[in-house]
């Protein structure tokens, strides 16, 4: 399984590199490490949601592990926690 560590800041500047990183791992099982994320912007959140959908369509495993409180809270505020985070993470943080 491939691993991708998300940077601390996922803002407009991070969107292009984030998309490229996901494209480089397309077709592989992927574990996304979100423990260092302190700021998550809307565009990067959209990229994460699109990646989760693409991996689901490809039938490949895609997981987000160890999300920081900021990551979980931001996805919740955007209303995307249910679509992006696993039930275990969502349940613990709710």
N, C-alpha and C positions, 0 to 999 in steps of 0.2 A: 504494500500500500504506500502510495506517495504521500508526502506531508508538505504542507504549505503553512508557514508561520506568517500571520498577518502583522503588519507594522503597528506601531503605537497610534499613529494618526492616519485615518482613512478619510481623507478629504478630497477635494477636486484634483489636486496634484497627484494623489495616489491612485486615482481611477484608472488611468491608462496602464500603468504597471500591474495593477491588480488584475485587470482583464487579460493582459498578456500572460500573467502567471497561471491563470486558470486555463487559458487556451493551450499552454505548454503541457498541461496535465490531462487534457481531454482524452477520454478513453481509458483512463486508469482509475482505480479506486483511490479516493482522496480523503485525507484527514486534514482538516483546517484547524490550526491552533490559533485561538482568539484570546489567549490569556494576557497578551501585552496591549490589547486595544484600549486606548483611553478616550479616543474621539472617533465617532463613526458618522459620516455624512450620508445624506440621502442618495447620492449617485453611487457611492461604494456599496450601500445597502442594496440598491437595485442590481448591481453586478453580482453580489452574493446570492440574491434571490434567483437571478437568471442562471447562475452556475448550479445551484441546487436543482433547478428544474431541468437543466441540460443533462446533469448526471442521472436524474431519475428517468428521463427519456431514453438515455443510453443503457439503463439497467445496471449502472455502476454504483458502488457504495460511495456516499458522500457524508461526512460527519464533521460537525464543529465541536471541538473538544476544549474544555477548560475556559469557556468564555469569561472574560472579566465582567465585573459588575457594570461597568460603563457600557460594554457591548450588550449585555442582557437588557439593561434599562433603556438604551437607545432603540433596540429592536422593539421593545414593548411600547415605547412612546410612539413609534411609527406604526404600530399595529401589525408588525411583521413577525413577532415572536413565535406565534403558532406555525407559521410557514417556514421559518428558518431554523429554529432551535428544536431539539428533541423534546419529547414529552417529559423526560426525566428532568432536564434542565429547566424547562418551563414550569414544571410543577414545583420544583424546589424554590425557585425565585419568586413565584407569584404570591 
